[in-house]
Amino acid sequence: MLIFENPQYFWLFWLLPVLFILFLAGRYFVKRNMKRFGNSQVISQLIPLFSGYRPWIKHIMLILSFSFLIIALANPKVGTHMEEATREGIEIVVALDVSRSMLAEDIRPNRLERAKMAVSRLIDETGNDKIGIVAFAGSAVTQVPLTTDKSAAKMILRTVNTETVSVQGTAIGSAIERAVRSFSDSEDGSKVIIVVSDGENHLDCPVTAAENAAEKGINVNTIGVGTSEGAPIPIYENDEMTGYLRDSQGNTIISRYDEETLRETADAANGIFVRGTGADLGLDKIHEHIQKMETELYEEKVFAEYESRYHYFIALALIFILLEMLIFERKNKYLEKFKIF
């Protein structure tokens, strides 16, 4: 595959007609001045070494040289090869809870940051699997569509926070429904949802959503983030903590993760529930479970790194410049017998 790194230099080709017009103007003035001296046949006998077409050849050489220099400036690059690779993989969508309760610090530095670190680690370990990310609170949004680009997925994951979803609350069911819509239409291969949440669901029924996903052959797994003792939910303004979230009576709200809801959600869709502990928050255990599932074959075009080819065109430009310099406008009396020009 051929691409040009600097295609804007192709605008210089508009100079070629200008150069040609200037050349024609120059030839016109030469002929007009020669006519002042007399008949053209007489003048040709007086200057036998004069050539009428050598200037044309020299000009063509210059035009070609200039053209090759423009192409060199555009820097043509060629992919060394392109292959269509068939890879095995599973489609995985991580539904990450970004509600304010995930700011509780019963897990350091807080539930959300710990979950993001664990998901980032999972992305590194997914191999050929496709990964997607859905962020949810009171509603759910797709942050990363299914992709094999792990670097892009991790970059977007780092930007996810409690402001990512404008509607507050916790709607695990909506997150599962959004994740289901994120999968490809292929009926082959395995599709997996991993819900990472503290389980404090307030707005819908995640069990029903998981059952609907199971009917479509989608496996739903859950990870509980937090402790049974819980912790208050900090409030931040301009990146500074100003206090803790309170109820209408002024009491500090303690957020505790709901293991029962998360366990029932996983059971409803033939998945597993893991209580988030350790650096991986239990994601390694779920990943091992996923790897035992059937994998899907999918095709992916792979391009090797592009290599520049500008030096070939610089060489051609130098060759034509050299030829232009070696061709004189006057005939060479020593080479005249060879009838080269």
GITADA-V411387 format. One record per residue. RES is the residue in three letters. OMEGA is omega in whole degrees, 0 to 359 (NA if undefined). BURIAL is b if it has 16 or more other C-alpha atoms within 10 Angstrom, else e. Layout:
RES/OMEGA/BURIAL ; RES/OMEGA/BURIAL
//
This chain:
MET/183/e ; LEU/173/e ; ILE/177/e ; PHE/183/b ; GLU/183/e ; ASN/184/e ; PRO/181/e ; GLN/180/e ; TYR/178/b ; PHE/176/e ; TRP/180/e ; LEU/178/e ; PHE/177/e ; TRP/177/e ; LEU/183/e ; LEU/176/e ; PRO/179/e ; VAL/178/e ; LEU/180/e ; PHE/178/e ; ILE/178/e ; LEU/178/e ; PHE/179/e ; LEU/178/e ; ALA/179/e ; GLY/179/e ; ARG/180/e ; TYR/181/e ; PHE/178/e ; VAL/180/e ; LYS/181/e ; ARG/179/e ; ASN/180/e ; MET/180/e ; LYS/180/e ; ARG/183/e ; PHE/178/e ; GLY/182/e ; ASN/183/e ; SER/179/e ; GLN/178/e ; VAL/181/e ; ILE/180/e ; SER/177/e ; GLN/179/e ; LEU/179/e ; ILE/185/e ; PRO/181/e ; LEU/179/e ; PHE/179/e ; SER/180/b ; GLY/185/e ; TYR/177/e ; ARG/177/b ; PRO/177/b ; TRP/180/e ; ILE/179/b ; LYS/180/b ; HIS/177/b ; ILE/178/e ; MET/180/b ; LEU/179/b ; ILE/179/b ; LEU/179/b ; SER/180/b ; PHE/180/b ; SER/180/b ; PHE/177/b ; LEU/178/b ; ILE/179/b ; ILE/178/b ; ALA/178/b ; LEU/178/b ; ALA/177/b ; ASN/175/b ; PRO/180/b ; LYS/184/b ; VAL/173/b ; GLY/185/e ; THR/173/e ; HIS/177/e ; MET/180/e ; GLU/177/e ; GLU/186/e ; ALA/174/e ; THR/185/e ; ARG/176/e ; GLU/179/b ; GLY/178/b ; ILE/177/b ; GLU/183/b ; ILE/174/b ; VAL/178/b ; VAL/176/b ; ALA/187/b ; LEU/179/b ; ASP/178/b ; VAL/177/b ; SER/184/b ; ARG/179/b ; SER/179/b ; MET/175/b ; LEU/178/b ; ALA/189/b ; GLU/174/b ; ASP/170/b ; ILE/185/b ; ARG/357/e ; PRO/166/e ; ASN/185/b ; ARG/185/b ; LEU/181/b ; GLU/178/b ; ARG/179/b ; ALA/180/b ; LYS/178/b ; MET/180/b ; ALA/178/b ; VAL/177/b ; SER/177/b ; ARG/177/b ; LEU/180/b ; ILE/179/b ; ASP/186/e ; GLU/186/e ; THR/177/b ; GLY/182/e ; ASN/180/b ; ASP/172/b ; LYS/183/b ; ILE/174/b ; GLY/182/b ; ILE/174/b ; VAL/175/b ; ALA/181/b ; PHE/170/b ; ALA/174/b ; GLY/173/b ; SER/184/b ; ALA/178/b ; VAL/177/b ; THR/179/b ; GLN/180/b ; VAL/173/b ; PRO/181/b ; LEU/184/b ; THR/171/b ; THR/180/b ; ASP/185/e ; LYS/181/b ; SER/179/e ; ALA/180/e ; ALA/181/b ; LYS/179/b ; MET/179/e ; ILE/179/e ; LEU/181/b ; ARG/182/e ; THR/182/e ; VAL/177/b ; ASN/183/b ; THR/177/b ; GLU/182/e ; THR/178/b ; VAL/186/b ; SER/183/e ; VAL/181/e ; GLN/186/b ; GLY/177/b ; THR/181/b ; ALA/182/b ; ILE/179/b ; GLY/178/b ; SER/178/b ; ALA/179/b ; ILE/179/b ; GLU/177/b ; ARG/179/b ; ALA/179/b ; VAL/180/b ; ARG/181/e ; SER/183/b ; PHE/177/b ; SER/181/e ; ASP/182/e ; SER/178/e ; GLU/180/e ; ASP/175/e ; GLY/185/b ; SER/178/b ; LYS/188/b ; VAL/172/b ; ILE/175/b ; ILE/179/b ; VAL/178/b ; VAL/187/b ; SER/173/b ; ASP/172/b ; GLY/181/b ; GLU/183/b ; ASN/185/b ; HIS/195/e ; LEU/182/e ; ASP/182/e ; CYS/181/e ; PRO/181/b ; VAL/179/b ; THR/179/e ; ALA/179/b ; ALA/178/b ; GLU/178/b ; ASN/178/b ; ALA/180/b ; ALA/178/b ; GLU/178/e ; LYS/178/e ; GLY/182/b ; ILE/181/b ; ASN/181/b ; VAL/177/b ; ASN/182/b ; THR/176/b ; ILE/179/b ; GLY/182/b ; VAL/179/b ; GLY/180/b ; THR/179/b ; SER/178/e ; GLU/178/e ; GLY/181/b ; ALA/177/b ; PRO/182/b ; ILE/183/b ; PRO/176/b ; ILE/182/b ; TYR/171/e ; GLU/183/e ; ASN/177/e ; ASP/177/e ; GLU/180/e ; MET/182/e ; THR/181/e ; GLY/181/e ; TYR/180/b ; LEU/182/b ; ARG/177/e ; ASP/183/e ; SER/178/e ; GLN/179/e ; GLY/179/e ; ASN/178/e ; THR/181/b ; ILE/177/b ; ILE/181/b ; SER/177/b ; ARG/182/b ; TYR/186/b ; ASP/183/b ; GLU/185/b ; GLU/180/e ; THR/181/b ; LEU/180/b ; ARG/179/b ; GLU/179/b ; THR/180/b ; ALA/181/b ; ASP/183/b ; ALA/183/b ; ALA/175/b ; ASN/179/e ; GLY/179/b ; ILE/175/b ; PHE/178/b ; VAL/174/b ; ARG/187/b ; GLY/176/b ; THR/178/e ; GLY/182/e ; ALA/183/e ; ASP/182/b ; LEU/179/b ; GLY/180/b ; LEU/179/b ; ASP/179/b ; LYS/178/e ; ILE/179/b ; HIS/176/e ; GLU/178/e ; HIS/181/e ; ILE/184/b ; GLN/178/e ; LYS/182/e ; MET/179/e ; GLU/179/e ; THR/181/b ; GLU/175/b ; LEU/175/e ; TYR/183/e ; GLU/181/e ; GLU/177/e ; LYS/183/e ; VAL/177/e ; PHE/174/e ; ALA/181/e ; GLU/180/e ; TYR/178/e ; GLU/182/e ; SER/178/b ; ARG/183/b ; TYR/185/b ; HIS/177/e ; TYR/182/e ; PHE/173/b ; ILE/178/b ; ALA/178/e ; LEU/179/b ; ALA/179/b ; LEU/179/e ; ILE/181/e ; PHE/174/b ; ILE/179/b ; LEU/178/e ; LEU/179/b ; GLU/180/b ; MET/182/e ; LEU/180/e ; ILE/179/b ; PHE/180/e ; GLU/178/b ; ARG/176/e ; LYS/177/b ; ASN/184/e ; LYS/180/e ; TYR/180/e ; LEU/185/e ; GLU/181/e ; LYS/180/e ; PHE/178/e ; LYS/179/e ; ILE/180/e ; PHE/NA/e
//
